[in-house]
């Protein structure tokens, strides 16, 4: 009996100890002393191993310490002991969720719901697990069931709003966030609703929500950031920048805020500030390809194309298949006039994206600038195949055809560009160029005129129409068009030059000189203007001024034979024969077959009575131009002056053969005949000369 009594006392003591340990565990849980609670429940379990609640509570303590594996073991033991214990399935689901084992978590939440169909918490948690698995529709269903069970549960509306947002059902999301705000005003719901409004491009409403978030939580950097994005969407760049500034003040390493502030600076054309922001982002996130792309764009805005190309190259290093990076680098190379490299980049773009019309278009432009017109035509044709309504492609293919002198095809392309875009002044202008190439001047004028009607300030259209009028000898109209060009582009030297030529053709030399002088002022190295002004001074017999102009031409273009030739003529007119001879000699050095230089040098030698040298030059003229009657006549004169009368007669005779009405040659031969005593022939030649006069 004693043994029996002792056993009963021991059991009573054990029960008391268990009860104390279990109670103590509860107190420790309430005080968040989870380690002590675990120790207490472990002692309780030692004393009563099949007590499910002790395992359950210890599992909760492990869960609160994020020791999820230990929690799962305890909840599993609870389920073994009490298979219908819904809370144990729910809590084990929470532990699996903590380990990101979402499928197992969902299975446990489902088991809890099967045991307890109105278990709102299990529906809610399963919805969260579905969200993490991106199964947003299933999540939305679970949150809806929670709302049916607990209509006042704000978090269920909030989370269902998040699921709808991820499904891009923004209107439904906004409705749920609004209800969450009504039930439990909270910055998170305002923030998420703001995001949904932003995604719908309802920027003003988004701004209102972000502003409320900032009121509730003034240190929330993301709210400033997102409000900045909304202002950016409204193109209120200064306000956007102010918000990005605040976001980076609160969070100095906020790369996205710095990046977007850079974007706002770009839109304000404040490229240097943008570059500074993008550079800071790169320091924070060296592998952020997008920011290299953005900085590259800012460098393009600064026309620092080499730096832009370097940034796009870095994008390509980070993302080798990023077609836009090749495309943008190609554009930067165009800015650097490195057309070969640009074409190579555009080729890579079309390899990655065979239907990228703009890449073909830009490669066509690069080939055009390389004067590879056939390749340009092929690329523009591919653009047209991909985008039959791409007017610029027709226009540019027309340019390439124009340079290939395939004018009819060019005209057909410009006509199609005009059909697609009837107010396309550039297409009319280019078609005018093609008609000009075909010498269809009336059509050219009509097209230039139409271009001017569409764009009254189209200087090039006036300029080329002026050129056509000039070619048609309609000098007054040409002058009027060049005057319009000068009005529109006062610093453009060429229209002054061309107007000067038109004045010259009208024999209005003073006006011509004034225009050439202005062309030279605008373009001091304009050799053509000096040259033509020199010719005009010669017409006015202002030889010294002409010589000064030809000298300027020679300074600019030392190998310009005609400038030396005309300067020689001016010196000859001033009877400075030695200088004239020096100039003609330089012409002959530059162009050994320049017959006029030999001829005029021969004349200068005659003026200096250096007849042998003159004869040599006239002989060279005759070698180069055997039918040049004046050369024979003048060589005859030199021979006459050397008293070589028979040679003189022979030359005069050849001059007369080539030019039967050559009065001077008859007169000159008459003198030679007299010198050799053939008076009858002399008399006959004089009679012929008199007859011709």
Secondary structure, 3 states (H helix, E strand, C coil): CHHHHHHHHHHHHHHHHHHHHHHHHHHHHHCCCHHHHHHHHHHHHHHCCCCHHHHHHHHHHHHHCCCHHHHHHHHHHHHHHCCCCHHHHHHHHHHHHHCCCHHHHHHHHHHHHHHCCCCHHHHHHHHHHHHHCCCHHHHHHHHHHHHHHCCCCHHHHHHHHHHHHHCCCHHHHHHHHHHHHHHCCCHHHHHHHHHHHHHCCCHHHHHHHHHHHHHHCCCCHHHHHHHHHHHHHCCCHHHHHHHHHHHHHHCCCCHHHHHHHHHHHHHCCCHHHHHHHHHHHHHHCCCCHHHHHHHHHHHHHCCCHHHHHHHHHHHHHHCCCCHHHHHHHHHHHHHCCCHHHHHHHHHHHHHHCCCCHHHHHHHHHHHHHCCCHHHHHHHHHHHHHHCCCCHHHHHHHHHHHHHCCCHHHHHHHHHHHHHHCCCCHHHHHHHHHHHHHCCCHHHHHHHHHHHHHHCCCCHHHHHHHHHHHHHCCCHHHHHHHHHHHHHHCCCCHHHHHHHHHHHHHCCCHHHHHHHHHHHHHHCCCCHHHHHHHHHHHHHCCCHHHHHHHHHHHHHHCCCCHHHHHHHHHHHHHCCCHHHHHHHHHHHHHHCCCCHHHHHHHHHHHHHCCCHHHHHHHHHHHHHHCCCCHHHHHHHHHHHHHCCCHHHHHHHHHHHHHHCCCCHHHHHHHHHHHHHCCCHHHHHHHHHHHHHHC
